[in-house]
Amino acid sequence: MDESLPPMASRQGGGPWGFLLTVFIGCMNNAPLMTARLILPMIAMQAGASPGFVGLIAAMFTALPIVFNVGFGRWVDRSGTLVPMVLASLLIGVASLLPILWGRPAMLLAMAGLIGCGTVFSHVATTRAVGEIGPPEQRTRNLGLLIAAYSVFQFVGPMVAGVTLEHYGKDWAVLSIGTFAVLALCGLMLPGHLFTCWTTLRDAAAARPRIRELVRVPSLMRWLAVSSVTSSVVTIFPFIVALHAAEIGMSASQAGLALGAFAIGTVVSRLLTGPISRHVRAHVAISAMLGVGAILYAALPAMAGFASFAALNAALGLVLGMSVPFVLSVIYSVAPPRRVNEAIGLSMTLTNVIQTLMPLGLGLLAARLGGAVMSWMLALLMLGAIGLSRKP
């Protein structure tokens, strides 16, 4: 067996092939969110939409998942991951057909909601499938490999869709997003992935319907708050890129490449997650990432050219990239053992609340005070989260 892959993959899902196929399927459902966060605001701005409406589009990516995240996590705990992954793929695929079926501006809002639900649901299920591989001390590394793979396709997706939007128009750009979901469905039909194997390990009685039992775990709630911040500053970033690119006059393909630089930075950092986790405690690493990331975010409005903007994006990706697997690993360890997915679903709900309200507020601020204030507010949010991440 390839020693670079999780050692227990062979026991749970067809060896290295099972692990790689599981990661591939997860990536195909993850790439659409980063891509749509860039493309849909650009389509709206090309049509003359205001920053407020663009902020509403960004908010819709998380508004719908807020309602369903905890229930979805509970469903995964009870039923396994296969059927939920199929549903997630179908939601993204249907969203990509909306421009053909419904050509009004409200279509962008519906698309954002469906893509947001599909990607978040997929992330919950994939995290559980990959998190079950190997002993607990290898969980950070395994999740780091998964999220590093996410980053590769978060580079490919925006770059391809940006070029498609610039040369072939919005309909083809949106259909390129749906292609990822089609590939995910094709992967789910192949044998050996961990989504099928994990259905034999589920515990139908695991998830009880009392969320207050999770809320009463102080360490879990503190790290759910940190997770909300670290996830928000990463997932809102395409919204920041789209508005800043419009302000400095970059083309859609340049904006896609600039966002791709961020993704490349996250790939590099997440590949280093395993070695760093062996030498640096999670709370120390996360505090350092938040501090340096805040400085870089605050400097973003000063980047007026493509080269400097792309370089800062890459530096941000390098700093913030591994924060997500580190925080996920901590949540996995502090959550009640049989309610891990429910805890992850609660984490996504809290994150989505922030990601729903924040773009609305930032969009209104940008309309009045300019785009720079968005970056500065996010920098302050990261600095505030350092206090919560100082204890394991």
Secondary structure, 3 states (H helix, E strand, C coil): CCCCCCCCHHHHHCHHHHHHHHHHHHHHHHHHHHHHHHHHHHHHHHCCCCHHHHHHHHHHHHHHHHHHHHHHHHHHHHHCCHHHHHHHHHHHHHHHHHHHHCCCCHHHHHHHHHHHHHHHHHHHHHHHHHHCCCCHHHHHHHHHHHHHHHHHHHHHHHHHHHHHHHHHCHHHHHHHHHHHHHHHHHHHCCCCCHHHHHCCCCCCCCCCCCCHHHHCCHHHHHHHHHHHHHHHHHHCHHHHHHHHHHHHCCCHHHHHHHHHHHHHHHHHHHHCHHHHHHHCCHHHHHHHHHHHHHHHHHHHHHCCCHHHHHHHHHHHHHHHCCHHHHHHHHHHHHCCHHHHHHHHHHHHHHHHHHHHHHHHHHHHHHHHHCCHHHHHHHHHHHHHHHHHHCCC
